[in-house]
Amino acid sequence: MLKTILITTFLLVAILLQGQSSFHASTTYATKQGQIDREVSPSIVLRNLTNKTIELSWEIEKTNLSEGWDAIVCDHQCYTSLVDKKTFKLAPNEVLHDFKVSFRPNGKQGMGNVVIYLYDVSNKEETEETIIFSAAAQGTHASIHDFSKETTAPKVFPNPATEYIHIKDDYNRVALIEIYNVVGRKMSDFSVNHAGAKYDVSNLPKGMYMVRMRDANGNIIRTQRISKYNP
């Protein structure tokens, strides 16, 4: 009887261990805001959960970038924007503190999203994770017309939003508001009425969104990150 119990216990432990991932990602959604004259690099932490070297692979599943932007992936090293798949190793119990996507705005305001599949090469089906990297950038130096001071920059509020958002725009330059989800899909857009109008976002699912503000000529004035809360 004791032998049977020991064998059963061993098999159960083996099954549980087999179902465990060999690595851990600190988050499945990394986001960061920055300026148009430098890289914006949201990152995650990867940890080898085993006592052996593992081989991980990443693949870019989808990229959505503002015009003029590009993005590169970095594991132990950074690659060019032409590389969309790579394999790298983590030593036993190694922690990689800076697995990231570096977005390059190249002097242009906007936003970007990169969706990556990450998995253990030896067990793709059981370990594959989808990681979303998101960035937004706005200008650093501008005249008062370009909202060089935060007090004059247009913004939407409240943040987080529940049912409605409003816009504060001292110079009435914003003509259109566009709302995008974290993978770059446009969820809503509103023509702006500067007479204290409110804009209905009650149908949006709970989560993070990027709000893009455009002028009458279609130029991006500002991109702002907001969260949607459903009580």
HUWO-V513252 format. One record per residue. N is the residue number from 0. OMEGA is omega in whole degrees, 0 to 359 (none if undefined). NEAR is the number of other ideal C-beta (glycine too) atoms within 8 Angstrom. D_LAST is the distance of its C-alpha to the last C-alpha in whole Angstrom. Layout:
BEGIN
n=N omega=OMEGA near=NEAR d_last=D_LAST
n=N omega=OMEGA near=NEAR d_last=D_LAST
END
This chain:
BEGIN
n=0 omega=180 near=4 d_last=54
n=1 omega=180 near=5 d_last=53
n=2 omega=180 near=6 d_last=54
n=3 omega=179 near=7 d_last=52
n=4 omega=180 near=8 d_last=49
n=5 omega=179 near=8 d_last=49
n=6 omega=179 near=8 d_last=50
n=7 omega=179 near=8 d_last=46
n=8 omega=179 near=8 d_last=45
n=9 omega=181 near=8 d_last=46
n=10 omega=179 near=8 d_last=45
n=11 omega=178 near=8 d_last=41
n=12 omega=180 near=8 d_last=41
n=13 omega=180 near=8 d_last=42
n=14 omega=180 near=8 d_last=40
n=15 omega=180 near=8 d_last=37
n=16 omega=181 near=7 d_last=38
n=17 omega=182 near=7 d_last=39
n=18 omega=181 near=6 d_last=35
n=19 omega=177 near=7 d_last=34
n=20 omega=179 near=8 d_last=34
n=21 omega=180 near=11 d_last=36
n=22 omega=179 near=13 d_last=34
n=23 omega=174 near=7 d_last=31
n=24 omega=186 near=12 d_last=29
n=25 omega=178 near=7 d_last=27
n=26 omega=176 near=7 d_last=24
n=27 omega=177 near=7 d_last=23
n=28 omega=180 near=9 d_last=22
n=29 omega=182 near=13 d_last=24
n=30 omega=180 near=11 d_last=24
n=31 omega=175 near=9 d_last=26
n=32 omega=182 near=9 d_last=26
n=33 omega=183 near=10 d_last=30
n=34 omega=187 near=10 d_last=33
n=35 omega=185 near=12 d_last=35
n=36 omega=179 near=6 d_last=38
n=37 omega=180 near=6 d_last=37
n=38 omega=174 near=7 d_last=36
n=39 omega=193 near=14 d_last=32
n=40 omega=172 near=11 d_last=32
n=41 omega=186 near=12 d_last=28
n=42 omega=174 near=10 d_last=30
n=43 omega=177 near=11 d_last=29
n=44 omega=176 near=11 d_last=31
n=45 omega=182 near=14 d_last=33
n=46 omega=173 near=11 d_last=34
n=47 omega=183 near=14 d_last=37
n=48 omega=185 near=9 d_last=37
n=49 omega=177 near=8 d_last=40
n=50 omega=178 near=4 d_last=44
n=51 omega=177 near=5 d_last=45
n=52 omega=178 near=8 d_last=45
n=53 omega=180 near=12 d_last=42
n=54 omega=180 near=10 d_last=42
n=55 omega=177 near=15 d_last=39
n=56 omega=172 near=13 d_last=39
n=57 omega=178 near=12 d_last=36
n=58 omega=175 near=8 d_last=36
n=59 omega=180 near=11 d_last=34
n=60 omega=182 near=7 d_last=33
n=61 omega=176 near=9 d_last=31
n=62 omega=178 near=9 d_last=32
n=63 omega=187 near=8 d_last=30
n=64 omega=172 near=11 d_last=32
n=65 omega=181 near=11 d_last=32
n=66 omega=180 near=6 d_last=36
n=67 omega=180 near=8 d_last=38
n=68 omega=164 near=13 d_last=36
n=69 omega=185 near=8 d_last=37
n=70 omega=178 near=14 d_last=36
n=71 omega=179 near=12 d_last=37
n=72 omega=178 near=15 d_last=36
n=73 omega=168 near=12 d_last=38
n=74 omega=171 near=10 d_last=38
n=75 omega=177 near=4 d_last=41
n=76 omega=179 near=5 d_last=43
n=77 omega=183 near=6 d_last=41
n=78 omega=177 near=9 d_last=42
n=79 omega=180 near=5 d_last=43
n=80 omega=178 near=6 d_last=41
n=81 omega=182 near=5 d_last=43
n=82 omega=180 near=9 d_last=42
n=83 omega=179 near=5 d_last=39
n=84 omega=180 near=7 d_last=40
n=85 omega=176 near=9 d_last=41
n=86 omega=178 near=7 d_last=42
n=87 omega=184 near=10 d_last=42
n=88 omega=170 near=8 d_last=43
n=89 omega=179 near=11 d_last=41
n=90 omega=179 near=7 d_last=44
n=91 omega=178 near=8 d_last=43
n=92 omega=181 near=9 d_last=40
n=93 omega=175 near=8 d_last=40
n=94 omega=175 near=8 d_last=37
n=95 omega=190 near=11 d_last=37
n=96 omega=191 near=5 d_last=35
n=97 omega=169 near=7 d_last=34
n=98 omega=192 near=10 d_last=34
n=99 omega=166 near=12 d_last=33
n=100 omega=178 near=15 d_last=33
n=101 omega=178 near=12 d_last=34
n=102 omega=180 near=16 d_last=34
n=103 omega=182 near=9 d_last=36
n=104 omega=179 near=16 d_last=35
n=105 omega=175 near=8 d_last=39
n=106 omega=183 near=6 d_last=39
n=107 omega=175 near=11 d_last=36
n=108 omega=178 near=12 d_last=33
n=109 omega=183 near=15 d_last=30
n=110 omega=179 near=13 d_last=28
n=111 omega=176 near=15 d_last=29
n=112 omega=174 near=15 d_last=27
n=113 omega=179 near=15 d_last=29
n=114 omega=186 near=13 d_last=28
n=115 omega=168 near=14 d_last=31
n=116 omega=180 near=11 d_last=32
n=117 omega=184 near=12 d_last=33
n=118 omega=173 near=11 d_last=35
n=119 omega=184 near=14 d_last=38
n=120 omega=183 near=9 d_last=41
n=121 omega=184 near=6 d_last=42
n=122 omega=187 near=9 d_last=39
n=123 omega=187 near=9 d_last=37
n=124 omega=184 near=5 d_last=35
n=125 omega=189 near=9 d_last=34
n=126 omega=186 near=11 d_last=33
n=127 omega=176 near=9 d_last=32
n=128 omega=176 near=9 d_last=29
n=129 omega=181 near=10 d_last=27
n=130 omega=179 near=14 d_last=26
n=131 omega=176 near=13 d_last=25
n=132 omega=185 near=15 d_last=26
n=133 omega=181 near=16 d_last=25
n=134 omega=173 near=16 d_last=27
n=135 omega=181 near=14 d_last=27
n=136 omega=177 near=15 d_last=30
n=137 omega=186 near=10 d_last=31
n=138 omega=180 near=9 d_last=34
n=139 omega=183 near=7 d_last=36
n=140 omega=181 near=4 d_last=39
n=141 omega=175 near=9 d_last=39
n=142 omega=179 near=5 d_last=40
n=143 omega=176 near=8 d_last=38
n=144 omega=182 near=6 d_last=38
n=145 omega=173 near=7 d_last=36
n=146 omega=180 near=12 d_last=34
n=147 omega=179 near=9 d_last=36
n=148 omega=182 near=7 d_last=34
n=149 omega=182 near=4 d_last=30
n=150 omega=181 near=4 d_last=30
n=151 omega=180 near=9 d_last=31
n=152 omega=177 near=8 d_last=29
n=153 omega=177 near=14 d_last=27
n=154 omega=175 near=8 d_last=23
n=155 omega=181 near=14 d_last=20
n=156 omega=356 near=8 d_last=17
n=157 omega=179 near=7 d_last=14
n=158 omega=13 near=8 d_last=14
n=159 omega=179 near=8 d_last=11
n=160 omega=176 near=13 d_last=10
n=161 omega=182 near=10 d_last=8
n=162 omega=184 near=6 d_last=10
n=163 omega=168 near=10 d_last=13
n=164 omega=175 near=13 d_last=16
n=165 omega=176 near=11 d_last=19
n=166 omega=172 near=15 d_last=22
n=167 omega=186 near=8 d_last=25
n=168 omega=187 near=11 d_last=28
n=169 omega=184 near=6 d_last=31
n=170 omega=177 near=8 d_last=33
n=171 omega=181 near=6 d_last=32
n=172 omega=184 near=8 d_last=33
n=173 omega=180 near=13 d_last=29
n=174 omega=184 near=8 d_last=30
n=175 omega=173 near=11 d_last=27
n=176 omega=176 near=15 d_last=24
n=177 omega=181 near=11 d_last=23
n=178 omega=182 near=14 d_last=20
n=179 omega=174 near=12 d_last=21
n=180 omega=189 near=10 d_last=19
n=181 omega=177 near=12 d_last=21
n=182 omega=173 near=9 d_last=24
n=183 omega=178 near=10 d_last=25
n=184 omega=178 near=6 d_last=24
n=185 omega=183 near=7 d_last=23
n=186 omega=181 near=8 d_last=20
n=187 omega=167 near=10 d_last=20
n=188 omega=184 near=8 d_last=23
n=189 omega=168 near=7 d_last=24
n=190 omega=189 near=6 d_last=27
n=191 omega=172 near=11 d_last=26
n=192 omega=186 near=5 d_last=27
n=193 omega=179 near=8 d_last=28
n=194 omega=176 near=4 d_last=28
n=195 omega=182 near=5 d_last=25
n=196 omega=173 near=9 d_last=23
n=197 omega=188 near=7 d_last=19
n=198 omega=190 near=11 d_last=18
n=199 omega=176 near=7 d_last=16
n=200 omega=185 near=12 d_last=13
n=201 omega=182 near=7 d_last=11
n=202 omega=180 near=5 d_last=13
n=203 omega=175 near=11 d_last=13
n=204 omega=176 near=5 d_last=11
n=205 omega=178 near=6 d_last=9
n=206 omega=181 near=9 d_last=12
n=207 omega=181 near=12 d_last=15
n=208 omega=172 near=14 d_last=17
n=209 omega=178 near=14 d_last=20
n=210 omega=180 near=14 d_last=21
n=211 omega=181 near=13 d_last=25
n=212 omega=183 near=16 d_last=26
n=213 omega=174 near=12 d_last=30
n=214 omega=185 near=9 d_last=33
n=215 omega=179 near=4 d_last=35
n=216 omega=180 near=4 d_last=37
n=217 omega=180 near=6 d_last=34
n=218 omega=179 near=6 d_last=35
n=219 omega=178 near=10 d_last=32
n=220 omega=180 near=11 d_last=31
n=221 omega=171 near=12 d_last=28
n=222 omega=184 near=14 d_last=25
n=223 omega=176 near=11 d_last=22
n=224 omega=176 near=11 d_last=20
n=225 omega=174 near=13 d_last=16
n=226 omega=179 near=10 d_last=13
n=227 omega=181 near=14 d_last=10
n=228 omega=177 near=8 d_last=6
n=229 omega=184 near=6 d_last=4
n=230 omega=none near=3 d_last=0
END
